[in-house]
Amino acid sequence: MVPKDFELSPYWVGISDAPGFDWEKFQDKIDKISEPLFFLLVDDETSGFISSIVQKYSQLSSKGSNLARLIRDVVIGDIFIGDLPQELSRSTGLDQSAAREIANTVVSQLFSPILDEIKKLQSDKFPGRATFKQQPTSIPQQNSHYQGEDLPESGGNIIDLRNK
């Protein structure tokens, strides 16, 4: 299903008006991403999310398609997620502070349900750069007493040598 607004859909943005657009190359990239990433690109709610950001930031009024394109580029692995603020600033003319704020909103709200998928893709595409903070894993506590042979009846880590 084609979204109502091509210009704010990460999947469709720029396809109809880009001379020399390589549909096969684009489709190859799409075929390599996971289903949740694909659904984010084509979902009407994604276009609505982008539209709400464009309405909130008047500087984006004519450049919403740039945001949609950048979201697509992150999701298909053409742009490193950490570069989103700089790329947004460069492509829209926003100052770094506003671009960082928008990028944080995109990551925390739009990407939140698929963040693990994006991290996996980004780790594969940008192995030297993609150092995502891992959640601390629970490490079982090791007993500090002697783990070798069974201890004598005195218990604990005291060996009873009286009868030896």
C-alpha positions as CSV (number, residue, x, y, z in Angstrom):
1,M,0.0,0.0,0.0
2,V,1.4,3.4,-1.0
3,P,1.3,6.0,1.8
4,K,-0.7,9.1,1.2
5,D,2.3,11.4,1.3
6,F,5.3,10.1,-0.7
7,E,7.5,12.9,0.5
8,L,7.3,11.9,4.2
9,S,7.5,8.1,3.7
10,P,11.0,6.8,4.2
11,Y,10.3,4.0,1.7
12,W,8.9,6.2,-1.1
13,V,10.7,9.5,-0.6
14,G,12.6,10.7,-3.6
15,I,11.9,7.7,-5.7
16,S,9.5,9.4,-8.2
17,D,11.5,12.6,-8.6
18,A,15.1,11.2,-8.5
19,P,16.6,11.0,-12.0
20,G,18.6,7.9,-12.4
21,F,17.2,6.3,-9.2
22,D,18.4,2.6,-9.2
23,W,15.3,0.8,-8.2
24,E,17.1,-2.7,-8.3
25,K,19.9,-1.5,-6.0
26,F,17.4,0.0,-3.6
27,Q,15.3,-3.2,-3.6
28,D,18.4,-5.3,-2.9
29,K,19.1,-3.2,0.2
30,I,15.4,-3.6,1.2
31,D,15.6,-7.4,0.7
32,K,18.5,-7.6,3.2
33,I,16.8,-5.8,6.1
34,S,14.6,-7.6,8.7
35,E,10.9,-7.5,8.5
36,P,10.5,-5.1,11.5
37,L,12.8,-2.6,9.8
38,F,10.9,-2.9,6.5
39,F,7.6,-2.4,8.2
40,L,8.9,0.8,9.8
41,L,9.8,2.2,6.4
42,V,6.4,1.5,4.8
43,D,4.1,2.1,7.8
44,D,1.7,5.1,7.5
45,E,2.4,5.8,11.2
46,T,6.0,6.5,10.3
47,S,4.9,9.2,7.8
48,G,2.6,10.6,10.5
49,F,5.5,10.7,13.0
50,I,7.7,12.6,10.5
51,S,4.8,14.9,9.7
52,S,4.4,15.8,13.4
53,I,8.1,16.6,13.7
54,V,7.9,18.8,10.6
55,Q,5.0,20.6,12.2
56,K,6.8,21.1,15.5
57,Y,10.0,22.4,13.8
58,S,9.0,25.1,11.4
59,Q,12.6,25.1,9.9
60,L,11.7,21.6,8.5
61,S,8.5,22.8,6.7
62,S,10.0,22.4,3.3
63,K,12.6,19.8,4.2
64,G,10.6,17.0,5.7
65,S,11.6,14.7,2.9
66,N,15.2,15.1,4.0
67,L,14.3,13.7,7.4
68,A,12.4,10.8,5.8
69,R,15.4,10.1,3.6
70,L,17.8,10.1,6.5
71,I,15.5,7.8,8.5
72,R,15.5,5.4,5.5
73,D,19.3,5.6,5.2
74,V,19.8,4.7,8.9
75,V,17.3,1.8,8.6
76,I,18.9,0.3,5.5
77,G,22.4,0.9,6.9
78,D,23.6,3.6,4.5
79,I,24.2,6.1,7.3
80,F,25.5,5.4,10.8
81,I,22.9,6.2,13.4
82,G,25.4,8.3,15.4
83,D,25.8,10.5,12.3
84,L,22.1,11.3,12.2
85,P,22.4,14.7,13.9
86,Q,25.2,15.9,11.7
87,E,23.5,14.6,8.5
88,L,20.2,16.2,9.5
89,S,22.0,19.6,10.2
90,R,23.8,19.3,6.9
91,S,20.8,18.4,4.7
92,T,18.3,20.8,6.3
93,G,20.3,23.7,7.5
94,L,19.2,23.2,11.2
95,D,21.6,24.2,13.9
96,Q,23.4,21.3,15.7
97,S,21.2,21.7,18.8
98,A,17.9,21.4,17.0
99,A,19.3,18.6,14.8
100,R,20.4,16.7,17.9
101,E,17.0,17.2,19.5
102,I,15.2,15.8,16.5
103,A,17.6,12.9,16.1
104,N,17.1,12.0,19.8
105,T,13.3,12.1,19.3
106,V,13.6,9.8,16.2
107,V,15.8,7.3,18.1
108,S,13.8,7.4,21.4
109,Q,10.3,7.3,19.9
110,L,10.3,6.0,16.3
111,F,13.2,3.6,16.5
112,S,12.5,2.4,20.0
113,P,10.5,-0.7,19.1
114,I,13.1,-1.8,16.5
115,L,16.3,-0.5,18.1
116,D,17.8,-3.9,18.6
117,E,17.3,-4.6,14.9
118,I,18.9,-1.3,14.0
119,K,21.9,-2.0,16.3
120,K,22.4,-5.4,14.7
121,L,22.3,-4.0,11.2
122,Q,24.6,-1.1,12.2
123,S,27.0,-3.4,13.9
124,D,27.3,-5.4,10.7
125,K,27.6,-2.4,8.4
126,F,29.9,-0.2,10.6
127,P,31.9,-2.7,12.7
128,G,34.5,-0.2,13.8
129,R,32.0,2.5,14.8
130,A,29.0,0.6,16.1
131,T,29.9,0.3,19.8
132,F,26.5,0.2,21.4
133,K,26.2,0.1,25.2
134,Q,25.3,-3.4,26.2
135,Q,22.9,-4.0,29.0
136,P,24.7,-5.3,32.0
137,T,24.4,-9.1,32.3
138,S,23.9,-10.8,35.6
139,I,27.1,-12.7,36.5
140,P,26.5,-15.4,39.0
141,Q,28.5,-15.0,42.2
142,Q,31.2,-17.5,42.6
143,N,31.6,-19.1,46.0
144,S,35.0,-18.1,47.4
145,H,35.6,-21.3,49.4
146,Y,37.6,-24.3,48.2
147,Q,35.7,-26.1,45.4
148,G,37.8,-29.3,45.2
149,E,37.2,-32.4,47.2
150,D,34.4,-32.6,49.7
151,L,35.2,-30.9,53.0
152,P,35.2,-32.8,56.2
153,E,32.3,-32.6,58.6
154,S,33.5,-29.4,60.2
155,G,31.9,-27.6,57.2
156,G,32.9,-24.3,55.7
157,N,36.4,-24.2,54.4
158,I,38.1,-25.5,57.5
159,I,39.8,-28.9,57.1
160,D,39.8,-31.1,60.2
161,L,43.3,-32.6,60.4
162,R,43.0,-34.2,63.9
163,N,42.1,-37.6,62.6
164,K,44.6,-37.7,59.7
